[in-house]
Amino acid sequence: MKKNLLSILIAFCAFSGFAQREADNWQFGLNLGMNFSTGVPNVIGSQVGTGEGCSSISNAATGALLFYTNGVFVWDKNGTIMPNGSGLLGDSSSTQAALIVPQPGSANIYYVFTTDAMGGADGFKYSVVDMSLNSGLGDVTTKNFAVLTPVTEKLAAVKDPATNDYWIMVHEWGNSDFYAYKLTSAGLMNPVVSSVGSPHTTGVPFNTYGQMKFNGCGTKLGVAIGYQDSGEIFDFNSTTGVVSNPVFLSLPDHAYGLEFSPGGNLVYISNYGQSGGAATLMQFDLSAGNSAAVMATQINLNVGSDIRGMQLSNDGKIYCVRSYNQYLGTINRPDSIGANCNYVDISVDLDPNFNGRIAGSSLTGFPANFVIDETACSALAVKNHSFQTKNVSVFPNPSPSGFSFVTNENYSSVAVYDYAGKLVENFNGISKANKFSFGENYEKGIYLVRFTNEKEVVSVKIVKAAE
């Protein structure tokens, strides 16, 4: 029984987003890396050599590096190119050349999504890594599967907190179409296409430049649009995959970097000053409302430093590339407005031992949920919805009072665990089709309800809301 309870607690911690460490290791630039296992960035070396986009993945429980890529090569944790791990058709000069996403339902399969540079013919592709092969060091089993062409250099992903599947987002080149592909245990599904916002025009190839990011909970999507000197922020529906409600931001020069604050209400955009304007790092408050209102909140945090790519870390800070430079800038309190966010322009020394290591124009990319507390998003995922599976229905959810459930199967046990994994309540001998009420006296917070019989275990997240 103790062993079973330990398994339940471990599973619940994974569900809650505790010890989420997939983003503990960053590999980027010219043979650079950073490790966040101690809670602060420790500079390390790596084999990667790239001017722009790259991605890495670490073990979610331990933070141990698994592998990394620049969209052309795939290196294992030891810095050796994996079998079949060369010749990927991303482009190391693409803003977001590569993104590694774990396949839902698998402990070993990872998709490596890639984009070509400047709307090139290789477009959006994926390769597959199986970490159960090559003595646990990994092997590329599928390579360069074509998905869509032409696309911009923008590539983003976020978990759907209601299903634990992933949305993979790209933008077609030459129009206003976003393509949202859902990655499930069955593979990559057909896209949801949203024609919204500004066309990414083909007149200037550099309009393909610029980062695209989800906020951590997958409710917002932002794009920086290269030489169109603009950014746009959209609403994203993580249930349907639909992008909507653009907020247009006119920028003083060419756009490149974009990142959301952990809370998602602030967005940071960089432009790099090549057509007369000064390179500027800007903050905008999305809670202001429409385009004009958000534009009015613009605060320039730095003018002059050539800041390009940005990436939120699991330490709650946003790191900023100072293009082809030895130092990173850091936004230390990104949920704070204006100077209170504490941007430090020369922050992390990437080459303290003078090994010739510098960053390029971008940092390691991750699915947005890797660097936030996923429990904060669980309530959003179930807000104003009942939770239903094939055999279980729990309602209302969230609820400020009690909950009820109805099942289509008989269950020998229904157990409720709190956020910390402590058993709160247990019910035995639940018969199908009988409505059962519970939770009236629970404290507000997130709970896990486990329905168990000889055939299955069904887990349901519920949220006890404030009155």
N, C-alpha and C positions, 0 to 999 in steps of 0.2 A: 504493500500500500504506500509506503514511503517513497519507493521508486516511482510509482505511478504519479504521486502528488508532485514529485520533483519534475517529472516530464511535463505535467500540466503547467507548473510555474514557469519553466523554461519557455514553453510554447506561448504563454501569456505575455512574458516579457518581450518575445519577438513580435507578437501582435501589437503591443503597446508602443513599439518603437524605442524601447530601452536599448542602450548599448549599440545603437545603430552606427556601424563603423565602416560602411562600404567606401566612404570618402576619406579614410585616414591617410591614404598615400596619394600624392600628386606627382606626376612625371610630366615635365614640360620644358620648353626652351632648348638650350644647348647643354645636354647632359645634366639636367637639373632634376631635383626632386625635393619634396617637402613631406615630412611625416608628422602627423598630428596626434600620435598615440599618447603623448604626455599632456595634451591640451593646449600646447603652443607649437608653432611651426618650427621643426628642426630641419635644417637644410641638409640634403643628402645628394648623392650622385645618381645617375641613371644612364641608360643607353640611348634614350630617346634624343633625337636631334630634329627639331622642327621649329619653323618660324611662327606657326599659328596653332590650329586646333589639334587636340589630343585628348585621350581619356584613359582612365585607369579604374580598376575595381579591386576592392579588398574584401576579406572575409567579414560578413556582417557581425559576427559574434566576437571575433578576436582582433579585427583590424589588420590581420596579416595580408600583405600584398599578394594578389593572385596573378594579375598580368596587366599590361598596358599597351597602348597603340597610338601611332600618329596618323592612322588611316591608310598607311602604306605597309608598315611592318607591325607584327604582333610579337612582343617580347614576354617571356615568362617571368616569374618572380626573381629568377637569377640573372635576368638580363640577356638571356639567350633567345634568339628568334625561334618561335614554335615551329614544329613541322607544318609545312604548307602555310607558314605565317608571313611570307613575303609576297609582294605583288598585289596587295589590296588596291582597289582603284579609287580610294579617297585621294586627296591631294594635300600634302603637308602645308601648302600655302592657302588652304581654305580656312575661313574664319572658324568654323566648327567642323573640322575634317572628320571627326570620329566621335562616337558615343557608345559606350558599353552599357547594355541593359540586361539584367538577368531574366531568363524565361520563367514566368510564373509556373509554380508547381514542380520545378526542377531544382535540384541542388547543384547540378553540374553544367547546365547549358546556359551559355551567354551569347547574345546577339551583339555583333559589332556593326553598327550602322555607320555609313560613310557618305560624304558629299564631295563632288568634284569642285574645282575652283572656277570662278567666274562663269557659271552656267555651262560648264563643259559637257561633252557628250557622255561622260560616264555617270553623271547625275547622282541619284540616290540609290545606294545598294546596301546589301547586308551580307555579312559573313557570320559563321557560327563557330564558337569555341566550345569544345567538350573537355571539361576539367577532370573527368574521370580517366582520360587517356594519358599516355606518355608518363606513366608513374606519378600521376597527379599534377604534372606540370602543364598539361593542356595540349590540345591539338586542334588546328583549324580544320573542321570537317566539311564545311560548305564555304565557298569563297565567291564573292562578287555576284551575288544573286541580284539581278536588275529589278528595281521597283518602279522608279519614275525618273524621267528626264525631259527637259532640263529643269534644274532646281537652283535656287540661290545657295549661298554658303551657310544657310541657317539650319540648325538642327537642335531639337530640344525634346525632352522626355519628362514625364511625371507619372507617378502611380495614381490610379483611380482608387481612392481610399475605400470605396464601397465594395470593390471586387478584388483588389490587389493585382489586377492587370495593369499594363502600362500603356499610356498614350505616347506615340512617337509622332512628332510634328515636323513637317518641312513646308517650304513655300515654293510654289512653282515660279519659274523665271519667265517674266514677260507679262504677267497678269496679277490679279489680286487674290489668287486661290491658295488657301491653306489646305494641306492634306493631313488629316489626323488618322493615323493607323493604330489600331489597338493590337498590342502584343499579348497573347493569351497562352495558356498551356498547349493550345492546338497550333500555335504559330502566329504569323502576322496576318491580320484580317484585312478585308477590303477597306479602302479609306472613306472617311467622312470628309466631304469637300465643302469648304465655306468660302464663298466669294465675297470678301469684305475688306474694307480699308483701301489703302493706296495701291495701285498697280506698281509692281517692281519692274520698272521699264528697262528695255533692252538697249536703249540708246547709248548708255555708258556701262561697260561691263563691270565697273567698280560699284555699281548699284547692288550687286550681289553681296557686297561686304556687309558685315555687321552681325552682332550676336542676336539670337532669339532665345528667350528664357520664359519658363513658367515660374509663377511664384510657388512656394513650397507646397501649398494645399491644392494647386491646380485650378484655382478659380480665376486667375489672370494670366494673360500671355502678352509678352512685350517683344517688339522688334526694333532694332536700329537699322535704318535703311541707308547705308553707304553714302554715295554721292548725291542722293536725293535730300541730304541734310535734314533728316527728320527721324523721329521715332513715333511709334504707335503702340498704344496699350489697349487690349481687348478683354472682354469677359470670355471665360471659357467654361463650358458645361462639361464636367467630367463624366456625366452619365451618357450624354449624346455625342460628345466630341465636337460640338458646334462652337465656332468662334463668332463673336458678335460685339456690337456696341463700341466701335473704335473711338479712341481719344487720340487726336493728332497733336504732335508736339513738333513745332518748328525749331530747328537748332541752328546755331551760328555758323556751323561748318560741317564737314564730313563726319558722319556718325559711325561709331564702331562698337563700343562696349555698352552692355546693359545688364543690370542686376536688380532684383527686388530685395527689399529688407526682409528679415525673417518673418515679421508680422504681415508683410504684403501690402501695406498701405503707402509705402514710399518706394520710388523707383529711382535708380541712379543711371545716368547715361553719359558717355564720354564722346567728345568729338576731337579730331586730331589736327585741325587747323592747317590745311594745305591750300586753301583758296582765298586767303586773306584774313580769315578769322583766327582768333587765338585758340589753341588747344584748351579745352575746358571740361572739367568734371562738374556735372550738374545733378541736383536733387529736385524731384517733383513729388508733391503730395497728391496721391490719387483720390483721397477722400474728399477733395474739393469739388468733384463732380464732373462737369463737361470739359471739353477741350480748352475753352477760354479760361475757365476757372483753374484748371490744373496748370496751364501755362503761367498763370499769374503767381503761382507758388514757386516758380523757379528760383533756386538759390545756387550760385556758383561757389563750389567748395574749393576749387583750385583753378587758376588760370596760368597757363604756361607750360606745365609738364605734359609731355606727350603720352597721356594715359589712353590705353587701348582696352584690352579685354579685362573683365571683372568676374570674380567668382566668390560666392558666399561659401563659407567654411562651416564645418560642424562645431567650431568654437564661437559661432555667432558673429564673426567679423567678415567683412568683404575685403578681399585682396585685389589690388589693382596693378596691372602691368604698366610700368613706365617703359615704353617701347625700346627693346634692345638695350636694356639697362641692367645694371648690377643690383638695383634696389626695387622692391615692391612698395607701393603705397598701401595704406590700410585705413579702412573706415571702421573705427573701433566700436561705435555704438550706432549701427545703421538704422535702428528703429527710432532714433532721435532726430528732431528737425534742426536743420541749419548747422551752425557751428557746434551744437551739442552732439552731433554725430561723431565728432572728434576724428576728422580725417588727418592722417599723418603722411606726408608726401614721401619722405625717405624713412622707411620703416623696417622692412626685412632685408638684411644683407644676404644676397644669394651667393656670394663668392668670398666668404671671410678668409679663405686660405689662398686666394689669388690663383685659382685653377683655370681662369678664363671662362667661367660659367656665367651666362647671362640669360635672361628671359628673351623671348621673341615678342610677338604681339598678342599672345593669348595665354590662358592658363588651362589646366586640366578641366574637362567638362564632365558633369555628372547629371543623372536624373535629378530634378529639383528636390524631390522628397528625401534624397540621401542626406541633406544637410539641415533638416529641420526636425523637430519632435513630431512624429506622425500622429501622436495622440491628439495634438491640437487640431488636426484635420478630421478626426473621426466623427466629431459632432457635426461638422459641416456636411459630411457624406450622408448622414442619416437625418439631417434636419427636415422636419415636416414630412417624413416618410415613415411608413411601417416597413419593417424588415421581413422579407419573405424568402424562403428557400423552397425546395421541392416539398419538404415534409414539415416545415416549421414556419409559423407566422407569429411575430412579436409586435405588439402595438399598444398604445401609441409609442413612438420612438423618434426623438427624445420625449420625455415626459416629466413634468414638474411634480407629479404625484406617483401613482402606481402604474404597473405594466400588466398586460395580459398576454398569454400565448395559447395558441391552438395548434395541435399537431395532427398529421395524417398517419402517424405511426405510434405504437406503444413504446414508451421509453422507461427503462428500469430506473434511471436517475436523471435528474435535472439539477445541476450545480451552478451556483452563482459565485464568481470570484471578483474581488475589487481590483482597483488599479495596481495595487502592490502584489497581487496574486494570492491574497488571503481568502479562504473560503468564507463566504458571507452567509449562504443559505443553501440547503440541499433538500430536494423533494424526491421521494421514491414512488415508483409504481404509477406513472402518468399514463392514462389511457387516451387513445386517439379520439379526436372530435370533441373532447371536453375542454371548455374554456377554463383557464386557471389564472388567477390574479396573484400578484406579488409585488414587492418593492415599495410599498407605500411609505415605509419608514427609512428607506435608504438615504444616506447622505448624497448630495449632488456629486457627480463625477461619472467616470466611464467604468462599465462593468462588462464582464464576459460571462455569457450564459452557455453552458455546455449540456447538450442533450445526448444521452448515451443509451444505446441498446446493443444487442449482440451483432448487429449488422453495421452500425455506423456511429460516429461521433460528429455532431453538428455544433459548431460554435457560432454564437451570435453576439455582436457588440451592441450594447445599449447605453444610452446616455440619460442620467438623472439630471434634469435641468433645474436651474434656480426657479423659485416661485415667481 
